[in-house]
Amino acid sequence: MSEIRLQAQRADEDGNATAARRPSPPPRSSVFTPALTALAQARSLRDAQRLAARLRETLGDDAAPLEPLIHALLGRVREVEQLRRLAGRDELTGIANRRTFNDALRRELARTRRDGRPLAVLLFDLDGLKAINDGLGHPAGDEALRLVARFGSEALRNGDMLARLGGDEFGVVLPNTDELQARAIGHRIRALLARQRVDGAAIRLSLGVAVTSGEDSSEGALLLAADADLYCDKHARKSLRPTQR
């Protein structure tokens, strides 16, 4: 064998050995499978959209065949998010329900324990809901509850949270709010609703307020204090003549 042919053969052998040692590119599935899994498990639509954008950027033109799957996964995350939101809402009024209220109160109470800012809870209920239901029918009672939710929401500030706790009971979590401010918000809600009528029936509220700065307080104690204040207000209002309410 000539020297030239021998050198060529050795070069081929060296090239084959180098190619054998060089790691082969990962299969396409190893690139997009983890990303698709993360997309499917995203906790919010915003997170899912961000993951989808990152996947498209990484794969470039190779992302085109995956578009139907990406679209389907985004739709699934959107549906789950909507279901989660609905699970925290009161079906009749559309505002938060008791579970969401309790979560918000627990969260804000932990925060006020850290920073010492006042936290207020406002409870109110619709006086005479049973009379409205009995006299005018349950659709009228439902409308009264929806009006309470609507005008109650309008009276609140950013960061306050109104919830229907059940029946004719409503609660508001008021972060960074002292007693004077909480009562002012309650009276504003009452004033807005005083001008409303359901088939001629007036809408009247009883209000209760409790405030804590986070020291030696609990959710239960705060709610009990607000509830006791509400029943004091209810008793006082019953002792007034109708024209004074």
Residue pairs with C-beta under 8 A, 6 or more apart in sequence:
1 9
28 62
31 58
31 59
32 55
32 58
32 59
32 63
32 66
35 51
35 54
35 55
35 58
36 55
36 66
36 69
36 70
36 73
38 51
39 48
39 51
39 52
39 55
39 70
39 73
39 74
39 77
40 73
40 76
40 77
42 48
42 51
42 77
44 77
44 81
45 74
45 77
45 78
45 81
48 73
48 74
48 77
48 78
49 74
52 70
52 73
52 74
55 63
55 66
55 70
56 63
56 70
59 66
63 70
87 99
88 96
88 97
88 99
88 100
88 103
89 95
89 96
89 97
89 100
90 96
90 97
90 149
90 163
90 164
92 142
92 145
92 146
92 164
93 145
93 146
93 148
93 149
93 150
93 164
94 149
95 149
95 152
95 153
95 162
95 163
95 164
96 104
96 161
96 162
96 163
96 164
97 163
97 164
97 165
98 163
98 164
98 165
98 166
100 161
100 163
101 161
101 163
101 165
101 171
101 173
102 219
104 161
104 163
104 173
105 121
105 173
105 219
105 222
105 223
106 219
108 119
108 173
108 175
109 119
109 212
109 214
109 217
109 218
109 219
109 222
111 117
111 119
111 175
112 118
112 119
112 175
112 212
112 213
112 214
113 214
113 215
113 217
114 214
115 214
116 213
116 214
117 175
117 176
117 213
117 214
118 176
118 177
118 178
118 179
118 211
118 212
118 213
119 173
119 174
119 175
119 176
119 177
119 211
119 212
119 213
119 214
119 222
120 174
120 177
120 178
120 179
120 181
120 182
120 209
120 210
120 211
121 171
121 172
121 173
121 174
121 182
121 209
121 210
121 211
121 222
121 223
121 226
122 171
122 172
122 174
122 182
122 185
122 186
122 207
122 208
122 209
122 226
123 165
123 169
123 170
123 171
123 172
123 207
123 208
123 209
123 223
123 226
123 227
123 229
123 230
124 152
124 169
124 170
124 171
124 172
124 186
124 189
124 190
124 205
124 206
124 207
124 208
124 230
125 167
125 168
125 169
125 170
125 205
125 206
125 230
125 234
126 144
126 145
126 148
126 168
126 170
126 203
126 204
126 205
127 204
127 205
127 206
127 234
127 237
128 201
128 204
129 141
129 144
129 145
129 167
129 168
131 201
132 140
132 141
132 144
132 198
132 201
133 140
133 141
135 201
136 198
136 199
136 201
140 198
140 199
140 201
143 198
144 198
144 201
144 203
145 164
145 168
147 193
147 196
147 198
147 203
148 170
148 193
148 203
148 205
149 162
149 164
149 170
151 189
151 192
151 193
151 196
152 162
152 170
152 172
152 189
152 192
152 193
153 162
154 192
155 185
155 188
155 189
155 192
156 162
156 172
156 185
157 185
159 175
159 176
160 172
160 173
160 174
160 175
160 177
160 185
161 172
161 173
162 170
162 171
162 172
163 170
163 171
163 172
163 173
164 170
165 171
171 223
171 226
172 185
174 181
174 182
174 185
177 185
177 211
178 211
179 209
179 211
182 209
182 211
183 207
183 209
186 205
186 207
186 209
187 207
189 205
189 207
190 204
190 205
190 207
193 203
193 204
193 205
194 202
194 203
194 204
196 202
196 203
197 203
204 237
204 245
206 230
206 231
206 233
206 234
206 237
207 229
207 230
207 233
208 226
208 227
208 228
208 229
208 230
208 231
208 232
208 233
209 226
209 229
210 222
210 223
210 225
210 226
210 229
212 222
237 245
